[in-house]
Amino acid sequence: MEKKASLLTFPCPYTLKIVGHSHVDFERKILSLAQQHCGEQSVFKTALKSSQNQKYTSLSLTFEAQSQTELDSLYRALSADPDIVFVL
């Protein structure tokens, strides 16, 4: 299977939008997963927003992506978490 070339030029700023079930540790949980896949030295900028009924929280996570492999790994980890509804 041939690997497709990325349309991004790395390193580059990248933002993921993560929506999940609201709970107290949502942001901390996302940052912990991001640090595992992007490294402790990575700097993350976050913006939180709750849904109208407070059932869901959306988090925009902006960071300097180093490679397509890093993005793919982080996306898979976030998507596999049961508290996360979807990742864009």
Beta strands, then each sheet from edge to edge (+ up, - down):
strand 1: 12-21
strand 2: 45-50
strand 3: 56-65
strand 4: 84-87
sheet 1: 2+ 3- 1+ 4-
end
